[in-house]
């Protein structure tokens, strides 16, 4: 069951201590897009997300978007943000993670996401450092995601994930 438990939990990406991650040897941040960086209905990077990316770069960390969403959405967002991306990633399968991290040791990689069964499970399977953040907006999620959320609530309750750092 350890595969479903993140190393850290935060309300949002803006609460993550990037300097602490860097000091612990992390150099690559793989981040989900939808409901992690912005809601599904936001098509371009916000000022806050641009600042987050700049902060990552300033301390020496690379930011890459890994999303199960289709390429047009992910590509437009990532290009405007000026970062690499991988769309239609099929998380939690390992193939996309391996492609994006082939130049890194697993101990150097952080994955940030809002879903336990895709982001956290996939990252833990790869021995990455995993960070769960709260969902930005539940209102326009797909049925499949809503179904995952139902089961995630059970895991969160059993393992008391949220609220503990």
C-alpha positions in Angstrom: 0.0 0.0 0.0 3.0 2.3 0.3 2.7 2.9 -3.4 -0.4 5.0 -2.8 1.2 7.3 -0.1 2.9 10.5 -1.2 6.1 11.6 0.5 4.6 15.0 1.1 1.1 16.6 0.9 0.4 20.3 0.3 -2.6 22.4 -0.4 -1.0 23.7 -3.6 2.3 23.7 -5.6 3.0 27.1 -4.1 3.3 25.6 -0.6 6.2 23.3 -1.7 9.6 24.1 -0.3 11.6 24.0 -3.5 14.9 24.9 -1.8 14.5 22.0 0.6 14.0 19.7 -2.4 17.0 21.0 -4.2 19.1 20.7 -1.0 18.1 17.1 -0.8 19.4 16.4 -4.3 16.3 16.8 -6.4 16.9 18.3 -9.8 13.9 17.4 -12.0 10.3 18.2 -11.2 7.7 16.3 -13.3 4.4 17.9 -12.7 0.9 17.1 -13.8 -1.0 19.9 -15.6 -4.7 19.7 -15.0 -5.9 20.5 -11.5 -2.2 20.5 -10.3 -0.8 23.6 -12.0 -4.2 25.1 -13.2 -7.8 24.0 -13.5 -9.0 22.2 -16.7 -10.6 25.5 -17.9 -7.4 27.5 -17.8 -5.6 27.2 -21.2 -2.5 29.3 -20.6 0.0 29.7 -17.7 -1.1 32.1 -15.0 1.3 34.7 -13.5 1.7 32.5 -10.4 2.6 29.4 -12.5 5.2 31.5 -14.4 6.7 32.6 -11.1 6.8 29.0 -9.9 8.6 27.9 -13.0 11.1 30.8 -12.7 11.7 29.9 -9.0 12.5 26.3 -10.1 15.0 27.5 -12.6 16.6 30.0 -10.3 17.4 27.4 -7.8 18.6 24.9 -10.5 15.6 22.6 -10.9 14.1 21.7 -14.3 10.3 21.6 -14.6 8.6 19.3 -17.1 4.9 18.7 -17.6 3.6 15.1 -17.8 -0.1 14.8 -18.5 -2.6 12.2 -19.5 -4.4 15.0 -21.5 -4.2 15.3 -25.3 -1.3 17.1 -27.0 -3.1 20.2 -28.2 -3.9 21.3 -24.7 -0.6 20.3 -23.1 1.6 21.6 -25.9 0.0 25.1 -26.0 0.3 25.4 -22.2 3.9 24.0 -22.0 5.1 26.1 -25.0 3.8 29.3 -23.4 5.4 28.4 -20.1 8.7 27.5 -21.9 9.0 23.9 -20.6 9.2 20.4 -22.0 6.1 18.3 -21.9 4.8 14.8 -22.5 1.1 14.5 -23.3 -1.1 11.3 -23.5 1.4 9.9 -20.9 -0.8 7.0 -19.8 0.2 7.6 -16.1 0.7 5.5 -14.0 2.5 3.3 -16.7 6.3 3.5 -16.5 7.1 4.2 -20.2 6.5 8.0 -20.1 8.4 8.4 -16.9 11.4 6.5 -18.2 11.4 8.6 -21.4 11.5 11.8 -19.5 14.0 10.8 -16.8 16.6 8.7 -18.7 19.3 11.3 -17.9 18.4 11.3 -14.2 18.8 9.0 -11.2 15.4 8.2 -9.6 16.6 9.9 -6.4 16.9 13.2 -8.4 13.2 13.2 -9.5 10.1 14.7 -7.9 6.6 14.2 -9.2 3.8 16.6 -8.3 0.2 15.8 -8.9 -3.4 15.9 -7.6 -4.3 12.2 -8.1 -3.2 9.3 -6.0 -3.9 6.6 -8.6 -2.0 8.2 -11.5 0.6 10.7 -10.2 1.5 9.3 -6.8 1.2 5.6 -7.6 3.2 6.1 -10.9 5.9 8.1 -9.2 6.3 5.7 -6.3 6.5 2.8 -8.8 9.5 4.6 -10.3 11.1 5.4 -6.9 10.6 9.1 -7.4 9.9 11.5 -4.6 6.1 12.1 -4.7 4.1 15.2 -3.7 0.3 15.3 -3.6 -1.5 18.6 -3.9 -5.2 19.4 -3.5 -7.4 19.5 -6.6 -7.8 23.0 -7.9 -11.3 22.6 -9.4 -13.6 19.5 -9.2 -16.3 21.0 -11.3 -15.3 20.0 -14.8 -13.5 16.7 -14.3 -14.2 13.7 -16.6 -16.3 10.8 -15.3 -13.2 8.6 -15.1 -11.4 11.1 -12.9 -14.5 11.5 -10.7 -14.6 7.7 -10.3 -10.9 7.7 -9.3 -11.6 10.5 -6.8 -14.2 8.3 -5.1 -11.6 5.6 -4.4 -8.9 8.2 -3.6 -11.1 9.4 -0.7 -11.1 5.9 0.8 -7.2 5.7 0.5 -6.9 9.2 2.0 -9.1 8.3 4.9 -7.4 5.0 5.6 -3.9 6.3 5.5 -4.7 9.8 6.8 -2.7 11.4 4.0 -4.1 14.9 3.9 -3.2 17.2 6.7 0.0 15.4 7.6 3.4 16.5 6.3 
